[in-house]
Amino acid sequence: YSNFIDDLRVYVRGGTGGMGYPNLGGEGGRGGDVWFVARERTTLKSIREKYPQKRFVAGTGANSSVRALKGEKGKDCEVHVPVGISVLDDDGKQIGELNAAGERFLAAHGGLGGSLATNFLPCKGQRRTVHLDLKLIADVGLVGFPNAGKSSLLSKISHAKPEIANYAFTTIQPELGKIMYADYKQISVADLPGLIEGAHANKGMGHKFLKHVERTKQLLLVVDISGFQLSIKTPFRTAFETILLLTKELELYKEELVRKPALLAINKIDLPCAKDNLDELMTQLQNPQDFLHLLEEEMIPANTLEFREVIPISTYTGEGIEELKTCIRKSIDEQAEQVNEEYRKKKLLLLQTSK
């Protein structure tokens, strides 16, 4: 996880104001401000490399003088940060966020210049330590246990080239890819590293991974049709149990995640026993309530995910991949239309009430 940084602690300080000029009532210039500005193609890693001290201090305001009774404002300090940043104070409280390129956040005010009100003495700028917390912004987030085939799927549907290895934790950092369609439509997909049971309680690197699910518009659960077992010390889980456990982890971390539109990709259907397993799973998904008594109580989520589509795929043979891409496009388009419709209704309601 070392190559990918999604949290950075930095020190910011607004500039000190300039000295006033008591004899002529001159005012010193205000200190400069520290701004965070969202910019594409910027990473927290590049900030850390460029500014190893992680200190950002704005310029001091100019002193008042006979030539210029009103001193000039100090130079602002602008820090370019990635899109998708939440700014948190030292207590973990969110004080701002930057979700689009060009958005700005005032991180530290400059101090007032010396004037009659301050006995012509300048004030110091605001100073504090803040956390830059990155959450990936993507249309679709791939969610699944390790080795479900998420990285392989991302490499099949997009131009991303995630590193894939044949051991449990094959992905150790989030990857972003884009599905390109014939009409030049692009849909961004984030491969979020494999969750494990107990991720909501920050087991493994639970919170570090789960937080990236928050800003995706939709979820795509990727499940191994033959089931999953992390190690010989952990219990084996069938595909149905895997789906419920993933739902439970999302729900325990943040309940609203389960309300996101979701698709289900059932992977590895090229395996010999896949056909029988798939028939059994489809039966279980049609009436999940009938099979919940087979599971331990702590595995059962309060709300089950409702999948818009269930698509059997094989990242090895390529079967079902095109159908999956079509389903993703359809689901994203439907969601966009729904959002537009709600926006139109709100505008219409506002017009009616204003009349």
C-alpha positions as CSV (number, residue, x, y, z in Angstrom):
1,Y,0.0,0.0,0.0
2,S,3.1,2.2,0.2
3,N,2.9,3.5,-3.4
4,F,-0.6,4.9,-2.9
5,I,-1.2,7.6,-0.3
6,D,-4.8,8.5,0.6
7,D,-4.1,10.5,3.8
8,L,-1.6,13.3,4.3
9,R,-1.2,15.4,7.5
10,V,0.0,19.0,6.7
11,Y,0.7,22.2,8.6
12,V,-0.8,25.4,7.3
13,R,-0.2,29.0,8.4
14,G,-1.6,32.2,7.2
15,G,0.8,35.1,6.8
16,T,1.4,37.7,9.5
17,G,-0.1,41.2,8.9
18,G,2.2,44.2,8.1
19,M,3.1,46.9,10.7
20,G,0.9,50.0,10.9
21,Y,2.2,53.6,10.7
22,P,1.1,55.3,14.0
23,N,2.2,58.9,13.0
24,L,0.0,59.0,9.9
25,G,-2.6,56.4,10.9
26,G,-1.4,54.0,8.2
27,E,-2.6,50.4,8.0
28,G,-0.4,47.4,7.4
29,G,-1.3,44.9,4.7
30,R,-3.2,41.7,5.6
31,G,-1.2,38.5,5.7
32,G,-1.7,36.1,2.8
33,D,-4.1,33.1,2.9
34,V,-3.4,29.4,2.4
35,W,-5.7,27.8,-0.2
36,F,-6.2,24.2,-1.3
37,V,-7.1,24.1,-5.0
38,A,-8.4,20.9,-6.6
39,R,-6.5,19.9,-9.8
40,E,-6.6,16.9,-12.1
41,R,-3.5,14.7,-12.3
42,T,-2.3,15.6,-8.9
43,T,-1.7,13.0,-6.1
44,L,-1.0,13.2,-2.4
45,K,2.2,11.3,-3.1
46,S,3.5,14.1,-5.5
47,I,2.7,16.7,-2.7
48,R,4.7,14.7,-0.2
49,E,7.6,14.4,-2.6
50,K,7.6,18.1,-3.6
51,Y,7.1,19.4,-0.1
52,P,8.8,16.9,2.3
53,Q,8.3,19.2,5.3
54,K,4.5,19.3,4.6
55,R,4.4,23.0,5.7
56,F,2.6,25.7,3.8
57,V,3.0,29.3,4.9
58,A,1.6,32.4,3.2
59,G,3.4,35.7,2.7
60,T,3.6,38.5,5.3
61,G,1.6,41.7,4.6
62,A,3.6,44.8,3.7
63,N,4.3,47.4,6.3
64,S,2.6,50.8,6.1
65,S,5.0,53.6,5.1
66,V,5.0,57.2,4.1
67,R,4.9,56.2,0.4
68,A,2.1,53.6,0.9
69,L,-0.1,54.2,4.0
70,K,-2.1,51.1,3.1
71,G,0.3,48.2,3.0
72,E,-0.2,45.5,0.3
73,K,-1.7,42.1,1.2
74,G,0.8,39.3,1.6
75,K,1.2,36.7,-1.1
76,D,-1.3,33.8,-1.0
77,C,0.0,30.2,-0.8
78,E,-1.9,27.9,-3.2
79,V,-1.5,24.1,-2.8
80,H,-2.7,21.9,-5.6
81,V,-4.5,18.8,-4.3
82,P,-6.3,15.9,-6.0
83,V,-10.0,15.9,-6.8
84,G,-11.9,14.0,-4.2
85,I,-10.2,15.4,-1.1
86,S,-11.9,15.8,2.3
87,V,-10.2,18.3,4.6
88,L,-10.3,17.2,8.3
89,D,-9.1,19.0,11.4
90,D,-7.0,17.3,14.0
91,D,-10.1,16.0,15.8
92,G,-11.2,14.2,12.6
93,K,-14.1,16.7,11.9
94,Q,-14.6,17.4,8.2
95,I,-14.2,21.2,7.5
96,G,-14.3,21.1,3.8
97,E,-14.2,19.0,0.6
98,L,-13.1,19.4,-3.0
99,N,-15.0,17.3,-5.5
100,A,-14.3,19.0,-8.8
101,A,-11.2,20.5,-10.6
102,G,-10.9,24.2,-9.8
103,E,-12.7,24.1,-6.4
104,R,-11.0,26.0,-3.7
105,F,-10.8,25.7,0.1
106,L,-9.5,28.4,2.5
107,A,-7.2,26.4,4.8
108,A,-5.7,29.3,6.8
109,H,-6.6,33.0,7.1
110,G,-3.9,35.7,7.0
111,G,-3.6,37.9,10.0
112,L,-4.9,41.5,10.0
113,G,-2.4,44.3,9.4
114,G,-1.5,46.8,12.1
115,S,-4.1,49.7,12.4
116,L,-5.6,52.0,15.1
117,A,-7.8,49.1,16.3
118,T,-4.8,46.9,17.0
119,N,-2.6,49.7,18.3
120,F,-0.8,49.6,14.9
121,L,0.6,46.1,15.8
122,P,0.1,43.3,13.2
123,C,-1.8,40.1,14.0
124,K,-0.5,36.6,13.3
125,G,-2.2,34.4,10.7
126,Q,-4.3,31.3,11.5
127,R,-2.2,28.2,12.0
128,R,-3.3,24.6,12.3
129,T,-2.6,21.0,11.3
130,V,-5.1,19.4,8.8
131,H,-5.5,16.0,7.2
132,L,-6.1,15.7,3.5
133,D,-8.2,12.6,3.1
134,L,-8.6,11.2,-0.4
135,K,-11.7,9.2,-1.5
136,L,-11.6,8.0,-5.1
137,I,-14.4,9.4,-7.2
138,A,-15.6,6.8,-9.7
139,D,-18.9,5.8,-11.4
140,V,-18.6,2.2,-10.4
141,G,-16.7,0.6,-7.5
142,L,-15.7,-3.1,-7.7
143,V,-16.3,-4.8,-4.3
144,G,-15.3,-8.3,-3.4
145,F,-13.2,-10.6,-1.3
146,P,-9.6,-11.2,-2.3
147,N,-9.1,-13.4,-5.4
148,A,-12.6,-12.9,-6.6
149,G,-11.1,-11.6,-9.9
150,K,-11.7,-7.9,-9.6
151,S,-8.3,-6.9,-11.0
152,S,-8.6,-9.3,-13.9
153,L,-12.1,-7.9,-14.6
154,L,-10.8,-4.3,-14.6
155,S,-8.0,-5.2,-17.1
156,K,-10.7,-6.9,-19.3
157,I,-13.2,-4.0,-19.4
158,S,-10.8,-1.0,-19.3
159,H,-7.3,0.0,-20.3
160,A,-6.1,-0.2,-16.7
161,K,-3.2,-2.6,-16.1
162,P,-3.4,-3.6,-12.4
163,E,-0.7,-6.0,-11.2
164,I,-2.2,-9.5,-10.7
165,A,-0.6,-12.3,-8.7
166,N,-1.7,-15.7,-7.6
167,Y,-2.0,-15.2,-3.9
168,A,-4.9,-14.0,-1.7
169,F,-4.1,-10.2,-1.5
170,T,-3.4,-9.7,-5.2
171,T,-4.3,-6.0,-5.1
172,I,-2.7,-3.8,-2.5
173,Q,-3.7,-0.4,-3.8
174,P,-6.9,1.0,-5.5
175,E,-6.8,1.1,-9.3
176,L,-8.8,3.4,-11.6
177,G,-9.8,2.4,-15.1
178,K,-12.2,3.7,-17.7
179,I,-14.6,1.7,-19.9
180,M,-14.6,3.2,-23.4
181,Y,-17.8,2.7,-25.5
182,A,-18.2,2.9,-29.3
183,D,-20.0,6.3,-29.0
184,Y,-17.1,7.7,-26.9
185,K,-18.9,7.5,-23.6
186,Q,-16.5,6.8,-20.7
187,I,-17.4,5.2,-17.4
188,S,-14.8,5.2,-14.6
189,V,-14.4,2.0,-12.6
190,A,-12.4,1.7,-9.3
191,D,-11.0,-1.6,-8.3
192,L,-11.0,-1.5,-4.5
193,P,-8.6,-3.9,-2.7
194,G,-10.2,-7.0,-1.3
195,L,-12.2,-6.8,1.9
196,I,-12.0,-9.4,4.5
197,E,-14.5,-10.4,7.2
198,G,-14.3,-7.8,10.0
199,A,-13.2,-5.0,7.6
200,H,-15.8,-2.7,9.1
201,A,-13.9,-3.0,12.4
202,N,-10.7,-2.1,10.5
203,K,-9.4,-5.6,10.3
204,G,-6.8,-5.9,7.6
205,M,-6.9,-2.4,6.2
206,G,-10.7,-2.2,6.3
207,H,-11.4,1.5,6.7
208,K,-8.6,2.4,4.3
209,F,-10.4,0.4,1.6
210,L,-14.1,0.9,2.5
211,K,-13.9,4.7,2.5
212,H,-13.2,4.6,-1.3
213,V,-16.6,3.0,-1.8
214,E,-18.3,6.1,-0.4
215,R,-17.9,8.3,-3.5
216,T,-18.7,5.7,-6.2
217,K,-22.1,6.1,-7.8
218,Q,-22.8,2.4,-8.0
219,L,-21.4,-0.9,-6.7
220,L,-20.4,-3.9,-8.7
221,L,-20.0,-6.9,-6.5
222,V,-17.6,-9.5,-7.9
223,V,-18.1,-13.0,-6.4
224,D,-16.3,-16.3,-7.1
225,I,-18.9,-18.9,-8.1
226,S,-16.9,-21.7,-6.3
227,G,-16.9,-19.8,-3.0
228,F,-14.0,-18.2,-1.0
229,Q,-11.6,-19.1,1.8
230,L,-9.0,-16.6,2.9
231,S,-6.8,-19.2,4.7
232,I,-7.0,-22.7,6.2
233,K,-7.7,-21.0,9.6
234,T,-10.8,-19.2,8.3
235,P,-14.2,-20.8,7.4
236,F,-15.1,-21.6,3.7
237,R,-17.9,-19.4,2.4
238,T,-20.2,-20.3,-0.5
239,A,-21.0,-17.6,-3.2
240,F,-24.3,-16.9,-1.5
241,E,-22.6,-16.4,1.9
242,T,-20.0,-14.2,0.3
243,I,-22.7,-11.9,-1.1
244,L,-24.3,-11.6,2.4
245,L,-21.0,-11.1,4.1
246,L,-20.0,-8.3,1.7
247,T,-23.3,-6.7,2.2
248,K,-22.9,-6.9,6.0
249,E,-19.4,-5.4,5.9
250,L,-20.7,-2.4,3.8
251,E,-23.7,-2.0,6.1
252,L,-21.7,-2.0,9.3
253,Y,-19.2,0.5,7.9
254,K,-21.9,2.9,6.6
255,E,-25.5,2.0,6.3
256,E,-26.2,4.2,3.2
257,L,-23.7,2.2,1.1
258,V,-26.2,-0.6,0.9
259,R,-28.7,1.8,-0.7
260,K,-26.5,2.5,-3.7
261,P,-27.5,0.9,-7.0
262,A,-25.7,-2.4,-7.4
263,L,-24.9,-5.0,-10.0
264,L,-23.6,-8.6,-9.4
265,A,-20.9,-10.2,-11.5
266,I,-20.5,-14.0,-10.8
267,N,-17.0,-14.8,-11.9
268,K,-15.2,-18.1,-12.9
269,I,-18.2,-19.7,-14.6
270,D,-15.6,-21.5,-16.8
271,L,-14.8,-23.9,-13.9
272,P,-16.2,-27.5,-14.2
273,C,-18.7,-27.3,-11.3
274,A,-19.8,-23.7,-12.1
275,K,-23.1,-24.7,-13.8
276,D,-24.6,-26.5,-10.7
277,N,-23.3,-23.8,-8.3
278,L,-24.8,-21.1,-10.5
279,D,-28.3,-22.7,-10.6
280,E,-28.2,-23.1,-6.8
281,L,-27.0,-19.5,-6.3
282,M,-29.8,-18.1,-8.6
283,T,-32.4,-20.0,-6.6
284,Q,-31.0,-18.6,-3.3
285,L,-30.9,-15.0,-4.7
286,Q,-34.5,-15.2,-5.9
287,N,-35.7,-16.0,-2.3
288,P,-32.9,-15.1,0.1
289,Q,-35.2,-15.2,3.1
290,D,-35.7,-18.9,2.7
291,F,-32.0,-19.6,3.2
292,L,-31.1,-17.2,5.9
293,H,-31.8,-19.8,8.6
294,L,-28.7,-21.8,7.4
295,L,-26.4,-19.0,8.4
296,E,-25.0,-17.7,11.6
297,E,-27.0,-14.7,12.9
298,E,-24.0,-12.3,12.8
299,M,-23.5,-13.0,9.1
300,I,-27.0,-11.8,8.2
301,P,-27.3,-8.1,7.1
302,A,-30.3,-6.0,8.2
303,N,-30.9,-5.1,4.5
304,T,-30.0,-7.3,1.5
305,L,-28.7,-5.6,-1.6
306,E,-31.1,-5.5,-4.5
307,F,-29.2,-6.2,-7.7
308,R,-30.3,-4.5,-10.9
309,E,-28.7,-7.3,-12.9
310,V,-26.9,-10.6,-12.2
311,I,-24.3,-11.4,-14.9
312,P,-22.3,-14.6,-15.0
313,I,-18.8,-13.9,-16.4
314,S,-15.4,-15.5,-16.9
315,T,-12.4,-13.1,-16.9
316,Y,-10.4,-16.1,-18.1
317,T,-12.4,-16.9,-21.3
318,G,-14.0,-13.5,-21.7
319,E,-17.5,-14.9,-21.5
320,G,-20.2,-12.4,-20.4
321,I,-17.7,-9.4,-20.4
322,E,-19.5,-7.5,-23.2
323,E,-22.9,-8.1,-21.6
324,L,-21.5,-6.8,-18.3
325,K,-20.2,-3.6,-20.0
326,T,-23.7,-3.1,-21.5
327,C,-25.4,-3.6,-18.1
328,I,-23.0,-1.1,-16.5
329,R,-23.8,1.5,-19.2
330,K,-27.6,0.9,-18.9
331,S,-27.5,1.2,-15.1
332,I,-25.4,4.4,-15.1
333,D,-27.6,6.0,-17.8
334,E,-30.8,5.1,-15.8
335,Q,-29.4,6.6,-12.6
336,A,-28.4,9.8,-14.5
337,E,-31.9,10.0,-15.9
338,Q,-33.4,9.5,-12.5
339,V,-31.2,12.3,-11.0
340,N,-32.2,14.6,-13.9
341,E,-35.9,13.8,-13.3
342,E,-35.6,14.6,-9.6
343,Y,-33.8,17.9,-10.4
344,R,-36.5,18.9,-12.9
345,K,-39.2,18.2,-10.4
346,K,-37.5,20.3,-7.8
347,K,-37.1,23.2,-10.2
348,L,-40.7,22.9,-11.2
349,L,-41.8,22.9,-7.5
350,L,-39.6,26.0,-6.9
351,L,-41.2,27.8,-9.8
352,Q,-44.7,27.0,-8.6
353,T,-44.1,28.1,-5.1
354,S,-42.5,31.3,-6.2
355,K,-45.6,32.2,-8.3
